[in-house]
Amino acid sequence: MKINNLNKITFWVLATGLLVSCNDNDFLREKTESSYTFVNAFNVSSQVNDCVTDLYHRHKQILIPNSNDRWFMVGQGTDICDFGKSTNGEGSAVSVFSNWSTTYGKTETIYNEFYSLIARANLAVYGAEQVSWSDPADKEFAVAQARFFRGYSYMNLAELFGGVPIADTFFEVPNFNFQRSSRKDTYLYAIGELEAAAAVLPEHPEAGRVGKGAAYHYLSECYLALAYDQDRDASYLDKSIVAATEVMKYHSLMKERFGTRANPMSTDTHNGVPAYFPEGDVFFDLFQRGNLDYEEGNTESLWVDQNDIRYHEEYNKQNACLQFPQAFGPVFRNVYWRTELIEEGAGAGPWTGGGIGNDAFNLNGNISAYIGGRAQGRIEPTYFTKYMIWENCGNDIRNSATNIRRDFKVMDPKHSLYGTIINEGNIAQYVAEVTIPAFYPIHTKVIPIDDWGYDGLESGKNNRSHTYVDFYFARLAETYLLRAEAKLQKGDKQGAADDINEVRERAHAPLISAADVDLDYILDERVRELYGEERRWNTLLRIGGSVPNDRIVNNALWIVTYKAWSGTIGPDFLLPIPQSVIDSNLDAVLEQNPGWK
């Protein structure tokens, strides 16, 4: 994996913890600055660029946190996944809505962190005006990135919380007089920022940075969200379609095998595993290390999170990694034999115990890549995600044995059932019922299929809890589905079917007709294509109406499978404004969302 400047600067900022840097030319100035404020913090343009780079790092912590209890944005509690029963229990379950209140930690964190991102973007925009720039284009690029993050943050806040206060300047002193804007005005502000960014951003920037493709992608989403808020206003739907189409000027879907694991003539190896993976396909290739960036030949990439083992090793930080194996993987080592199948000298379960050997499908025992590494079951897919969306899917490669692993051999050579295939269809005849929740399919887009996908094993920096593979914040397949959704809301069902079929044709899935298209179908297709990538709460709440309630109540893990909560969340559900924010706004009333008062 390459090293790029975004990683270099990000980890310099993290390692030093500095907002500002030393300027040798100013070393002999008589003016003493014993403390820094936003007024005197900027002396040179590189300091502004450091602030912009920090925006990328801060954003990653919202969507892909290095914390086991903060995976809300991947859709925990929605129709697609939740905290797993095997390690977390009902008290952690997001879809147990009796746990929610105006002080609910997960939603409070999201609200505060997007505003933190906005504050830093405001600081970068302010700083850009305080320093001299040798090239005006550099200033324009810095400001465009900051405005992108400002617009993107307000879009997210409007989708999740409705109308929110708009702060477009950096405050020197605390402000206790914020007023909520309408949801429409919040979207319009976000659109203005994203349009300003799109006009300046390059078509294909350095890996990890945002470009025109990402800006227009979120413009499409934001116009679509605004259309829902304004009773499916056709003018906003048209603008959503135009913005999505603009993305397609700069990017195209990957439709054939490509990249690091697709070449049968390759002699490359990693951790002793050959690079070439003959059972792979183009969907598999999209998520393999070395394949995600546009400059690596992936024309589908719009915005890619950058990760590299070398920065973890140099700075002893995990900010360059993804804790996906730990979060998304089932805890195979907690699955135990039925009493009558326990054998003397063998392990306690099919994938655990001292009897584990070391052969082609069992490398390194009970943290083997074969069973998803050192997983902790933090994210368990719903029955809907595991089965319902794949009904009548034909030869859809997204559901292939390569991309979703459902069958697993018994790994213990000291047990008489060694090599027997166990899956969810037959597991009850082998495994104690109480441990079955610790077993579910593995999506290889988030957990490597073998040790070729792991870095840091030899150095001891990784015990298969995490990976150092890049990952998508946005890619073109989602843009097609956004455009399909906008077309559907305009009544163009054939146009919507055509866009959906662009994605399904690449997946070798049966193509659909206009008669097949409705909003539920598009929401299902988003899961098939974007599980682990989509900001699912945003998708459901921007649509609003009965959609969040119906999709969650009918599919959520802890509601449907574990029966831990019953009830409804009501129409037009929005997340609660944090009570701490309301209480601290001393000089004005900050209204709470309906249902939370």
Disulfide bonds with the S-S distance in Angstrom:
none
